[in-house]
Amino acid sequence: MTQKKYFLAESEIPTHWYNIAADLKSSPPPPLHPATHEPIGPEALAPLFPMALIKQEVSAEAYIPIPDEVREIYRIWRPSPLIRATALEKALDTPARIYYKYEGVSPSGSHKPNTAVAQAYYNKQEGVKRIATETGAGQWGSSLAFACQKFGIEAKVYMVKISYEQKPYRRSMMQLWGSSVVASPSADTNAGREVLAADPESNGSLGIAISEAVEDAAMREDTKYSLGSVLNHVLLHQTIIGQEAMRQMEMAGDYPDVVVGCAGGGSNAAGLMFPFLKLNLGGHRNTRFLAVEPASCPSLTKGEYRYDFGDTAGLTPLMKMYTLGHTFMPPGIHAGGLRYHAMAPLLCHLYAEGYLEAKAYPQNPCFEAAVLFAQTEGIVPAPESSHAIRAAIDEALAAKEEGRSRVILFNLSGHGFLDLQAYDDYLSGKLVDDHYPAERVAEAMKALPVV
Ligand SMILES: *Cc1c(COP(=O)(O)O)cnc(C)c1O
């Protein structure tokens, strides 16, 4: 029998995060001031983030030490297991070897606490009392709630309304870790009130919720803002995943031909990929990297590589990203964590340079893959992660077609125990296949700033 699980000891939790910026051949385009369109310096971000995180955001150091206090909390669930999907391989009758890194073992059930704990720590170090943030499906909000509770920081979470209604238990989780939660658009901010005035029935979106949280943080002296994806420092913190996976693949005596991750803002995909991508950048490997997005919100595969805002109201700096337009309101699909109009600038840069491939799937084939995964591997995946599973299965089927082996590594970014309504809808045939809303994207693209 082949071995199935690869565990590292707690003492082997990586001591540093890996910063891919140090190894890039060309620098990604800089963020620009929203009004002047001039490149911004670190000081422009100071009202929103603690200095330590801003330094990480612009750092060119290849390895950044993980503080002991952060590693100590990581020990609750890290190192996370790497698992060979032998039962799934058998069901697919494929010569491919499929591995997955399982991030669902964290307190909130996803990869997001990897950065939430780091962010809460640096805020605490700089005396911050309160953090405002947004959440889509509630995965980020619950992760930050957990992290803030660990460091005694107050948290206010603006939760996208459709998820607030579809996923009430995520709200309970945030509340049990001591955060206050409100449905976004809310009446608590100008940004929220404006959206409600135009459309009282608005489902909300990550872009709107970000506007609300940024406004909250900018208005209060005691409050900073925190983002669960997209930014360089978030991707940095997630590289703990890829560094562990690299050692675990060594234990398995294998090296991936293709590394797969679902992509909303890009952090779990980048976190798994970057340590492996380092070897491609150095010319030592030729690994393929595949980011997978929903067909209804396909920023990499259908968006344009342009400067755009990170939020709906246009409060954030401009970042060069593959974007569908900051005013684009994605359909209310079940993979709420993938409903973001753009993608991490670092990942976009690598995509533009040809280091990364991207693919988009509608939700039905993803749920079909998730159900097969649950029936073979026994883990109920988050709807977001099901996109990576779909792509990994298709890679394995392609290998079978070619009659050749292929080593596939994907990130199982979270479990789906709080997404069972979505599975109910799928199993009862009620899930509509979402499509690419071309007209709405075209409309949103008209609102892009001209830079
Ligand atoms: C939030 C989330 C995602 C998407 O965010 P990324 O920044 O693209 O990783 C994917 N999977 C799960 C389980 C999530 O909670």
The ligand as an ORCA input file, in Angstrom:
! r2SCAN-3c Opt
* xyz 0 1
  C     -11.810     32.835      1.160
  C     -11.640     31.493      0.638
  C     -11.125     31.268     -0.643
  C     -10.801     32.376     -1.606
  O      -9.845     33.302     -1.185
  P      -8.384     33.341     -1.783
  O      -7.800     34.591     -1.253
  O      -8.483     33.325     -3.277
  O      -7.703     32.146     -1.263
  C     -10.940     29.964     -1.046
  N     -11.257     28.928     -0.258
  C     -11.763     29.098      0.976
  C     -12.120     27.895      1.791
  C     -11.969     30.374      1.459
  O     -12.462     30.548      2.684
*
